[in-house]
């Protein structure tokens, strides 16, 4: 009996050490990304994992707020901003790794109103109409869509006259929610946001007169997952799956 046990013991040890008995810890990267990328990246995350074995854990918010978290030491591997200025600031402060910066996408700023709204808005000056009492806009200091909207309004000499109507939002998706729930008459979002909520909102105006809306992706300095993080950016930039999905969500490829 003892002899048989000695013979079986190496076999049992081999079985216990095999992949079916022990699972290697899953590789993960943390990606902080602009709110406007929520739906598209949630769809692409599982595709990336299937192709590489690495799980992308997402943290969505306004680009400014996300950068502040990274600056304070949040354990983030990849940052994707809707504002190139924020990324350039991070590079200058050596918080973000300059050599890894890549422009992934472009977008378009639009003015939206509730789907059921009967207000006829033909030009930006129409925002001065008394029927328009509330305008949702991202906080320009941290929300890129709000910053781009402020640029457009300032260029058209409307920023001061409309100030009392502004309802500030923490990110572009909050603006979308305000308009979709008919809590405001209009709001400034990206065309990609309007597209995912087309049952609740409609585009009143396509806007111009602001800096180009670019989405740089970049590695955070000090990431312990450089190879996986670079692989994720490469996947977003070059894979057919990513390109097809971005176009489906109405993003513009660079």
C-alpha positions in Angstrom: 0.0 0.0 0.0 2.8 2.4 1.0 4.7 1.5 -2.2 1.7 2.3 -4.4 1.3 5.7 -2.6 4.9 6.6 -3.5 4.3 5.8 -7.1 1.1 7.8 -7.2 2.5 10.9 -5.3 4.5 12.3 -8.3 1.5 11.9 -10.5 -0.7 13.8 -8.1 1.8 16.6 -7.8 1.9 16.9 -11.6 -1.9 17.1 -11.7 -2.0 19.8 -9.0 0.6 21.9 -10.8 -1.2 21.6 -14.1 -3.2 24.6 -15.6 -6.4 22.8 -14.9 -5.7 22.8 -11.1 -4.0 26.2 -10.7 -5.0 29.3 -12.6 -2.4 31.9 -13.4 -3.5 35.4 -12.1 -5.4 37.2 -14.9 -3.4 40.1 -16.5 -5.1 43.4 -16.0 -4.6 47.0 -17.1 -6.5 50.1 -15.8 -7.6 52.5 -18.4 -8.9 56.0 -17.5 -11.0 57.3 -20.4 -13.2 60.2 -21.3 -16.9 59.7 -20.6 -17.7 59.9 -24.3 -15.8 56.7 -24.9 -17.9 54.7 -22.4 -20.0 52.6 -24.7 -17.4 52.0 -27.4 -14.7 50.9 -25.0 -17.0 48.7 -23.1 -17.7 46.9 -26.3 -14.1 46.7 -27.3 -12.7 45.5 -23.9 -13.9 41.9 -24.2 -12.5 41.8 -27.8 -9.1 42.9 -26.6 -9.2 40.3 -23.8 -10.1 37.5 -26.2 -7.2 38.5 -28.5 -4.5 39.1 -25.9 -5.6 37.5 -22.6 -5.4 40.9 -20.8 -8.4 42.4 -19.2 -8.9 46.2 -19.5 -10.6 47.7 -16.4 -12.2 51.0 -17.3 -12.6 54.2 -15.3 -14.7 56.8 -17.1 -15.1 60.4 -16.3 -14.3 64.0 -17.4 -10.8 64.2 -18.9 -9.8 66.9 -16.4 -11.0 64.9 -13.3 -9.3 61.7 -14.5 -6.0 63.6 -15.1 -6.2 65.0 -11.5 -6.6 61.4 -10.2 -3.6 60.3 -12.2 -1.6 63.3 -11.0 -2.3 62.4 -7.4 -1.0 58.9 -7.9 -4.0 56.8 -9.0 -2.8 53.4 -10.2 -3.6 53.9 -13.9 -1.8 52.4 -16.9 -3.5 54.1 -19.9 -5.1 57.5 -20.2 -7.4 58.5 -23.1 -8.4 62.1 -23.0 -10.9 64.1 -25.1 -8.6 67.1 -24.8 -5.1 67.2 -26.2 -4.1 70.2 -23.9 -4.6 68.0 -20.8 -2.3 65.3 -22.2 0.3 67.9 -23.1 0.1 69.3 -19.6 0.7 65.7 -18.2 3.7 65.2 -20.5 5.3 68.5 -19.4 4.8 67.4 -15.7 6.3 64.0 -16.6 3.1 62.3 -15.3 2.4 60.9 -18.8 5.0 59.2 -21.1 5.6 61.4 -24.1 6.9 58.7 -26.4 3.7 56.7 -26.2 1.2 59.4 -27.2 -1.0 58.6 -30.2 -4.1 60.3 -31.6 -6.8 57.6 -31.7 -9.9 59.5 -32.7 -11.7 62.7 -33.6 -15.2 63.9 -32.8 -17.8 66.6 -33.5 -19.5 69.0 -31.1 -23.3 69.3 -31.4 -26.2 71.1 -29.7 -28.9 68.7 -28.8 -32.5 69.0 -27.6 -35.1 66.5 -26.4 -36.6 64.3 -29.1 -40.1 65.6 -28.4 -39.1 69.3 -28.4 -40.8 71.5 -30.9 -38.4 74.4 -30.5 -37.0 75.5 -33.8 -33.2 76.2 -33.4 -31.6 77.3 -36.6 -28.6 79.2 -35.3 -26.7 79.7 -32.0 -28.2 83.1 -31.5 -31.5 81.3 -31.0 -30.3 80.2 -27.6 -31.2 83.7 -26.4 -34.9 83.0 -27.0 -37.0 83.3 -23.8 -38.3 79.8 -24.4 -34.8 78.4 -23.8 -34.4 78.7 -20.0 -31.8 76.1 -19.3 -28.7 75.1 -21.2 -26.7 72.1 -20.0 -22.9 72.4 -20.5 -19.9 70.5 -19.1 -17.8 72.5 -16.6 -15.2 74.0 -19.0 -12.4 73.7 -16.4 -12.6 69.9 -16.4 -14.9 68.8 -19.2 -13.5 69.1 -22.7 -16.9 69.2 -24.4 -17.7 72.2 -22.1 -14.4 73.8 -23.0 -15.1 73.4 -26.8 -18.7 74.8 -26.3 -17.3 77.8 -24.4 -14.9 78.5 -27.3 -17.8 78.5 -29.8 -20.1 80.7 -27.6 -17.2 83.2 -26.9 -16.4 83.4 -30.6 -20.1 84.2 -31.3 -20.2 86.7 -28.4 -22.9 84.7 -26.5 -21.0 83.4 -23.5 -21.8 86.3 -21.2 -25.4 86.8 -22.3 -26.3 83.1 -21.8 -24.4 82.6 -18.5 -27.5 82.8 -16.4 -29.0 79.9 -18.4 -26.1 77.5 -17.9 -26.6 74.3 -15.9 -23.1 72.9 -15.3 -22.4 69.2 -15.6 -19.6 67.0 -14.3 -19.1 65.3 -17.7 -20.6 65.1 -21.2 -22.8 62.1 -20.3 -24.5 64.1 -17.5 -25.4 66.7 -20.1 -26.8 63.9 -22.3 -28.9 62.7 -19.3 -30.2 66.2 -18.5 -31.4 66.7 -22.1 -32.7 63.1 -22.4 -34.8 63.5 -19.3 -36.1 66.9 -20.6 -34.7 68.7 -17.6 -33.2 71.3 -19.9 -34.1 72.7 -23.3 -30.7 72.1 -24.9 -27.2 70.9 -24.2 -23.7 70.6 -25.7 -22.4 67.1 -26.3 -20.5 65.1 -29.0 -22.3 63.7 -32.0 -21.3 60.2 -30.7 -23.2 60.9 -27.5 -26.3 62.0 -29.4 -26.1 58.8 -31.5 -26.4 56.4 -28.6 -29.4 58.3 -27.2 -31.2 59.0 -30.5 -34.5 57.7 -29.0 -34.4 60.5 -26.5 -32.5 63.4 -28.1 -32.0 65.0 -31.5 -29.3 67.2 -33.0 -30.3 70.8 -33.3 -27.0 72.2 -34.6 -23.6 70.8 -35.7 -21.0 73.2 -34.3 -17.6 74.6 -35.4 -15.2 77.3 -34.4 -13.4 75.4 -31.7 -10.1 73.6 -31.5 -10.1 70.2 -33.2 -11.6 67.5 -30.9 -8.9 64.9 -30.7 -8.5 61.8 -28.4 -4.9 61.1 -27.5 -4.1 57.8 -25.9 -1.0 57.6 -23.7 0.8 55.5 -21.1 1.0 56.8 -17.5 4.6 57.2 -16.3 5.4 54.5 -13.8 3.0 51.9 -15.1 4.0 48.4 -14.2 2.2 47.0 -17.2 4.0 48.8 -20.0 3.8 46.0 -22.6 0.1 45.2 -22.0 -0.7 49.0 -22.0 1.2 49.5 -25.3 -0.6 46.5 -26.7 -4.0 48.1 -25.8 -3.2 51.3 -27.6 -2.0 49.4 -30.6 -5.2 47.4 -30.6 -7.3 50.6 -30.5 -5.2 52.3 -33.2 -4.7 49.5 -35.7 -7.0 46.5 -35.3 -9.9 46.1 -37.8 -12.2 45.3 -34.9 -11.5 48.7 -33.2 -11.8 50.7 -36.4 -15.1 49.1 -37.3 -16.5 49.6 -33.8 -15.4 53.3 -33.6 -17.1 54.0 -36.9 -20.3 52.3 -35.8 -20.4 54.7 -32.8 -19.9 57.7 -35.2 -16.3 58.5 -34.2 -13.9 59.9 -36.9 -10.7 58.0 -37.5 -7.6 60.2 -37.6 
